[in-house]
Amino acid sequence: MIAKANITLRPYAPEDYEFVYGLKKLCYHDYVEALWGWDEEDQRSRFAGFMAEGAGEMMAILLDGDTPIGMTNYEFSGADTLDICNLCLLPEYRGRGFGGKLLRQYIAQSTRPILALQVYKNNPARRLYERLGFQVYEETDTHYRMKLQKEV
C-alpha cells in the first residue's frame, strides 16, 4: 500500500494505454517542450515504441480506490541494478508523500544492490531522490543520472 490505506498498485493492462500516455504527457510535457518542442505525433510514436518494447510488462498503475492516479515502471540493468524508469502521478497527488512511499518500497524490496533513475535537471523531484539517498553519478545536457547503493 502507498501512503494511505486506499492507495494500491496493480499490474498494467492494455486498457490503461491512453491513461498512461496522458499521464506521461502531463508529467513530461513542459520539460520536453522547453528542451526540444512538443510534437504530438512524434511523442505518440515514441510512446508506442516504448510500449512495444515491453514497458507494460514491468509497469504498475497506482490506484486511489478504483481510480488510477499514477504509474511506475522499472527494468533491470545487468545483474546488479534496478532502473526506475518512470514514476508519474496526477498533479493533485504530487507532494503528498505517495512518490516517496513508493520509492522507499522499491528500495526495501529490491533484491538488486543498486537502484538507478534519471531526472530532468529542472525537475524538483530531484530533492526527493536526494532525501532518499540517491546521488548524481552522471550528467547530460538535460538530465541527472542518479543511483542509490543499498547497504548489504
N, C-alpha and C positions, 0 to 999 in steps of 0.2 A: 504494500500500500504506500501511497505517496502523500506526505504532509498531513492529510486529513483522512479520516476513515473512508470517505466516499470516493477517493481518488484511487483508481486501479489502472493496471496495464492489461492489454490484450493483444494477441498477435495481429499483425496487419492482414487485411483481407482485400481481395481485388476491388470490392465496392468502396474502399477507402481512398482509391486513387485520386479522385478530384479533391477530396478533403486535404490529403497530404500535399498535393500540388499547390492548392490555395494557401495552405499554412506556410509552406516554404516561400511562397511569393510574399506573404505578409512579413515573414521574418527576414528575408534577404533582399527584397526589392530595393530598399533605399541604399544599401551597400553596393549592390550591383549597378544600380542606376548612376551613382556617384562615380564609380570607377570606370565602367565600360558603356553605360547606357543600357536600358532595359529593352530588349527586343522580345516581345511576347512569343512569336513563332519560334525563335531560337531557344528561348527558355523552355518552352513546351517540348521541343525536340530533345534538348539536353536531359530534361526530366524523364522523358520516355526511355532514353538510353540508360539512364541511371537505374530505372526500374527494371528494364530488360536484362541488365547485368545481375539481377538477383537481389537488389537492395531490400525488397519486401520480405525476403527470407529471414533477415535479421532486424526486422523493424517491429516496433510495438506502438500501439495507439494508446495515449493516455486518456482516461475517461473520468469525468466527474459524474457519478451515477452512470447513466447510459449516454451521456453527451460527450462526444470527442472534444478534447481541449488541447491536444498536442500530439507530437510523435517523437520518437527517437529511433535511431538505428546505429549499428556498430558493425565492425568487421574485424577479422584477426589479421595482424601483420606479423608474418614469421611465427616463430614458436613462442615468443615472449610478450607480444603486445596486443592489447585490446584497443582498437582505434574507435573512438566515439565520433561517428561521422556527423550526426545531427542531433540536436535537442531543441525542438521548436515548440513553443507554447503560444496559444492565442493571447493577444495583448492583455486582456483582462486577468489573465492568470500569471503574468510575469511579476517578479518582485514579491511573490508571496510564499517563497520557500519551496515550491514544487521542483524547480530545476536542481536546487542544492540537494534536496532529499533524494532525487533520482540519481544524481552523480555519486552521492555517498553510498547508495545501493550498488552502483557499478563497482565502486572501489572495494566495498566489503565482499561482494560476491564473485568478483573476477578471480579466476584461477591463474591469470596471467600476471607477472610481476610488474609490468609497465602498462599504464593507461595513457593514451595519447589523444590529442584533439587539436584542431586549429580554429582560430577565431579571427575575424576581420579586425584589423588594427584599431578601428574606431568603435568597436562593439563593447559596450560597458560590461558585458558578461565576462570579460577577461578578469575583472575584480573578483567575481565569484570563483572562477577557476583558481586564481591565486590563493584565495582564502582556504580553498580545499587542498592546497599543496601542489598544484600544477605549476611548473616553471617553464619559462620560454627557453627552448633549446635551439630554435631556428627561426629565421625571419625572412619573409619575402617582401616584395614591394607592397603587398596588400594584406598579408596575414602574419600572425604569430603562430608558430607551431609549438605546442606545449605538451609536457609529459609529467607524469607522476610516477615515481618509483615506489612501489609498495615495500614495506618492511617485511622481510621474510622470517 
